[in-house]
Amino acid sequence: MSSSTDKPVLSETLILRHAQDERRVEGLRTSARRIVSLLVLTVFVFMQAQPAFAYLKFGVRVGGRQVTLKWTQTPVRYFVSDRSSVPGVGVGDFQAAVGRAFETWQAVPSATIAYQAGGVTAALPGDEDGLSTLGFRDRPDLDRVLASTSFVIDMGSGALIESDIFFNSSFQWSVSQSGETNRFDLQSIALHEIGHLSGLGHSALGETELRDGGGRRVIAAEAVMFPIAFSVGSTAGRVLKADDIAGITDLYPESSATDSQGVISGRVTKNGQPVFGAHIIAFDPQSFAMVGSFTLNAQGEFQIAGLPPGPRLLRVEPLDDADVDSFFGSSQTVDLDFRVTFVDRLIVVPRGGGTDTIEVKVVPK
């Protein structure tokens, strides 16, 4: 996640553990130090080893197959480091703020994800100890990183073993109910990072503008998982949006959600050739909710799941309003050379089913 001033970004790191030799591999780590806008939260973004359909979800290759990175057993137990204290934020304050953020994700009625506070630990986030730990670490060298999420995975099974989140104590933090001037809201940043801990990548549902002197300023965001944060003092990032809810529901669907919600499937082409990395938005003209996805394979195909039934407007656009490496790995070539395109008819999402494949033809700029 990034901020509104050329300051910090957020970061995700992957450690792959081979069950046989316990060999640690950090090869799927993308050290893309991002400086995206107003509150740039520096993110070392780990994207999927190989893309999957719908949303940006983390994934790894296990035994020749793609495995979505998610918790197979819940509740997910987490701990708070006993060194989680900075000026204005005590350990108890920290526990309460991140607890509220966990509760926000758990309260999504269409998802089954659950979390359990395990108490305080002497460990620090980043220790490979089998505990999912949250806490502060002093990292002045990461002068654009507000927070970072890391994962440890058993590559024999693809099981997620632990996920840690550190918050950079080099910045000023607040747990005030209404926010504090010149301090970052801990609960807002925790909500974003817990989305990563749960398996969600970044959403592109946000609007920015270029700032004088460089960087971008956030105008609006329709997802907590948008990689650019609001400015210091803002508490706007404490509330999940439709895109966040659809994403967590897609990962951990409640049984009734599977029966009642639907999927839009389609393909984006340009001059008859598939487009990789196109951003697709499904807009509900009744609720004004927006849910986004990307074309994430060589055929230019996409899916948007977790949608309540009803009509949608579809918009396809290039990912040219943010840093591409916040969403995709450096080895992936994202097509930005096409015009914004609207599907010329309403797409009706069926209850408990999917649409026919929709082909969207875009044209070069």
Long-range contacts (C-beta under 8 A, 24 or more apart in sequence): 1-41, 1-43, 1-146, 1-147, 1-189, 1-192, 1-193, 1-202, 1-225, 1-226, 1-227, 1-228, 1-229, 2-34, 2-35, 2-36, 2-37, 2-38, 2-39, 2-40, 2-41, 2-42, 2-43, 2-216, 2-227, 2-228, 2-229, 2-323, 2-326, 3-37, 3-38, 3-39, 3-40, 3-41, 3-146, 3-184, 3-228, 3-229, 3-230, 3-231, 3-232, 4-37, 4-38, 4-39, 4-40, 4-216, 4-217, 4-218, 4-228, 4-229, 4-230, 4-231, 5-37, 5-38, 5-39, 5-40, 5-211, 5-215, 5-231, 5-232, 6-35, 6-37, 6-40, 6-144, 6-211, 6-214, 6-215, 7-39, 7-40, 7-41, 7-143, 7-144, 7-146, 7-171, 8-39, 8-40, 8-41, 8-42, 8-142, 8-143, 8-144, 8-145, 8-146, 8-147, 8-168, 8-171, 8-184, 9-33, 9-34, 9-35, 9-36, 9-40, 9-41, 9-42, 9-43, 9-144, 9-145, 9-146, 9-227, 10-41, 10-42, 10-43, 10-145, 10-146, 10-147, 10-148, 10-149, 10-189, 10-192, 10-193, 10-196, 10-227, 11-42, 11-43, 11-44, 11-45, 11-142, 11-145, 11-147, 11-148, 11-149, 12-43, 12-44, 12-45, 12-46, 12-58, 12-148, 12-149, 12-150, 12-151, 12-196, 13-44, 13-46, 13-148, 13-149, 13-150, 13-151, 14-46, 14-58, 14-60, 14-150, 14-151, 14-153, 15-128, 15-150, 15-151, 15-152, 15-153, 16-60, 16-153, 16-155, 17-152, 17-153, 17-154, 17-155, 17-161, 18-155, 18-156, 19-154, 19-155, 19-156, 19-157, 20-156, 24-128, 25-155, 28-60, 30-325, 30-329, 30-330, 32-323, 32-325, 32-326, 32-330, 33-144, 33-145, 34-144, 34-227, 34-323, 34-325, 34-326, 35-144, 35-215, 35-323, 36-208, 36-215, 36-216, 36-227, 36-228, 36-322, 36-323, 36-326, 37-208, 37-211, 37-215, 37-216, 37-217, 37-218, 37-228, 38-208, 38-211, 38-215, 38-216, 38-217, 38-218, 38-228, 38-229, 38-230, 38-231, 39-146, 39-184, 39-218, 39-228, 39-229, 39-230, 39-231, 39-232, 40-144, 40-215, 40-228, 41-144, 41-145, 41-146, 41-147, 41-189, 41-227, 41-228, 41-229, 42-142, 42-143, 42-144, 42-145, 42-146, 43-145, 43-148, 43-227, 43-326, 44-145, 44-148, 45-201, 45-202, 45-227, 45-325, 45-326, 45-327, 46-151, 47-201, 47-327, 47-328, 47-329, 47-332, 48-201, 48-329, 51-296, 51-297, 51-332, 52-296, 53-293, 53-296, 53-297, 53-301, 53-302, 53-303, 54-250, 54-263, 54-293, 54-302, 54-303, 54-304, 54-305, 55-200, 55-201, 55-203, 55-246, 55-247, 55-250, 55-293, 55-305, 56-200, 56-201, 56-202, 56-203, 56-294, 56-327, 57-199, 57-200, 57-201, 57-247, 57-250, 57-251, 58-151, 58-196, 58-199, 58-200, 58-201, 60-153, 60-155, 60-158, 62-155, 62-156, 62-157, 62-158, 67-158, 68-199, 68-251, 69-151, 69-153, 69-158, 69-160, 69-199, 70-160, 70-198, 70-199, 70-251, 70-252, 71-113, 71-160, 71-198, 71-199, 72-159, 72-160, 74-112, 74-113, 74-114, 74-115, 74-252, 75-114, 75-115, 75-116, 76-113, 76-114, 76-115, 76-116, 76-132, 76-197, 76-198, 77-115, 77-116, 77-117, 77-118, 77-132, 78-102, 78-115, 78-116, 78-117, 78-118, 78-132, 78-133, 78-134, 78-197, 79-117, 79-118, 79-119, 79-120, 79-121, 79-123, 79-131, 79-132, 79-133, 79-134, 80-117, 80-119, 80-120, 80-121, 80-133, 80-134, 80-135, 81-120, 81-121, 81-122, 81-123, 81-124, 81-125, 81-133, 81-134, 81-135, 81-136, 82-120, 82-121, 82-122, 83-124, 83-135, 83-136, 84-134, 84-135, 84-136, 85-136, 86-136, 86-169, 86-172, 86-173, 87-172, 88-172, 88-173, 88-174, 88-175, 88-180, 88-183, 89-173, 89-174, 89-175, 89-186, 91-120, 93-175, 94-134, 94-135, 94-136, 94-175, 94-186, 95-120, 96-175, 97-175, 97-186, 97-187, 97-190, 98-134, 98-186, 98-187, 98-190, 98-194, 100-187, 100-238, 101-187, 101-190, 101-191, 101-194, 101-238, 102-194, 104-191, 104-238, 104-239, 104-240, 105-191, 105-194, 105-195, 105-198, 105-240, 105-248, 108-240, 108-245, 108-248, 108-249, 109-254, 110-245, 110-249, 110-253, 110-254, 110-256, 110-257, 110-261, 110-306, 111-245, 111-248, 111-249, 111-251, 111-252, 111-253, 111-254, 111-257, 112-252, 112-253, 112-254, 113-198, 113-248, 113-251, 113-252, 115-194, 124-166, 125-150, 125-164, 125-165, 125-166, 126-150, 126-164, 126-166, 127-164, 128-152, 128-162, 129-162, 130-161, 130-162, 131-162, 132-162, 132-163, 132-164, 132-197, 133-162, 133-164, 133-165, 134-164, 134-165, 134-166, 134-167, 134-190, 135-165, 135-166, 135-167, 136-166, 136-167, 136-168, 136-169, 137-166, 137-167, 137-168, 137-169, 138-168, 138-169, 138-170, 139-166, 139-168, 139-169, 139-170, 140-170, 142-168, 142-170, 143-170, 146-171, 146-184, 146-189, 146-229, 147-189, 147-190, 147-192, 147-193, 148-193, 149-193, 149-196, 149-197, 160-199, 163-196, 163-197, 165-190, 165-193, 165-194, 165-196, 165-197, 172-232, 174-233, 178-235, 179-233, 179-234, 179-235, 180-233, 181-232, 181-233, 182-232, 182-233, 183-232, 183-233, 184-229, 184-232, 185-233, 185-234, 185-235, 185-237, 185-238, 187-235, 187-238, 188-224, 188-229, 188-230, 188-234, 188-235, 188-236, 188-237, 188-238, 189-229, 189-237, 191-224, 191-237, 191-238, 191-240, 192-224, 192-225, 192-229, 192-237, 195-224, 195-225, 195-244, 195-247, 195-248, 198-248, 198-251, 198-252, 199-251, 200-225, 200-244, 200-247, 200-248, 200-251, 201-225, 201-327, 202-226, 202-227, 202-326, 202-327, 203-227, 203-243, 203-244, 203-247, 203-292, 204-279, 204-292, 204-294, 204-319, 204-321, 204-322, 204-327, 205-241, 205-243, 205-281, 205-290, 205-291, 205-292, 206-321, 206-322, 207-321, 208-321, 208-322, 216-322, 222-290, 223-292, 227-322, 227-323, 227-326, 227-327, 228-322, 241-289, 241-290, 242-284, 242-287, 242-289, 242-290, 242-291, 243-290, 243-291, 243-292, 245-306, 246-291, 246-304, 246-305, 246-306, 246-307, 247-306, 249-305, 249-306, 250-305, 250-306, 253-306, 257-306, 258-352, 259-351, 259-352, 260-308, 260-309, 260-351, 260-352, 261-305, 261-306, 261-307, 261-308, 261-309, 261-349, 261-351, 261-352, 262-307, 262-308, 262-309, 262-349, 262-350, 262-351, 262-352, 262-353, 262-354, 262-355, 263-303, 263-304, 263-305, 263-307, 263-349, 263-353, 263-354, 263-355, 264-303, 264-304, 264-307, 264-312, 264-314, 264-347, 264-349, 264-354, 264-355, 264-358, 265-301, 265-302, 265-303, 265-354, 265-355, 265-356, 265-357, 265-358, 266-301, 266-302, 266-303, 266-314, 266-355, 266-357, 266-358, 266-359, 266-360, 267-295, 267-299, 267-300, 267-301, 267-302, 267-357, 267-358, 267-359, 267-360, 268-295, 268-300, 268-302, 268-316, 268-359, 268-360, 268-361, 268-362, 269-300, 269-359, 269-360, 269-361, 269-362, 270-335, 270-337, 270-338, 270-361, 270-362, 270-363, 270-364, 271-363, 271-364, 273-300, 274-298, 274-299, 274-300, 274-301, 275-300, 275-335, 275-338, 275-362, 276-300, 276-332, 276-333, 276-334, 276-335, 277-319, 277-324, 277-327, 277-328, 277-332, 277-333, 277-334, 277-335, 277-336, 278-302, 278-316, 278-317, 278-318, 278-319, 278-335, 278-338, 278-362, 279-316, 279-317, 279-318, 279-319, 280-304, 280-314, 280-315, 280-316, 280-360, 281-314, 281-315, 281-316, 281-317, 282-307, 282-312, 282-313, 282-314, 282-347, 282-349, 283-312, 283-313, 283-314, 283-315, 284-308, 284-310, 284-311, 284-312, 285-311, 285-312, 285-313, 285-346, 286-310, 286-311, 294-319, 294-327, 301-357, 303-354, 307-349, 308-349, 309-348, 309-349, 309-350, 309-351, 310-348, 310-349, 311-346, 311-347, 311-348, 311-349, 312-346, 312-347, 312-348, 312-349, 313-342, 313-343, 313-346, 313-347, 314-342, 314-343, 314-347, 314-358, 314-360, 315-340, 315-341, 315-342, 315-343, 316-340, 316-341, 316-342, 316-343, 316-360, 316-362, 317-341, 337-364, 337-365, 338-362, 338-363, 338-364, 338-365, 339-363, 339-364, 339-365
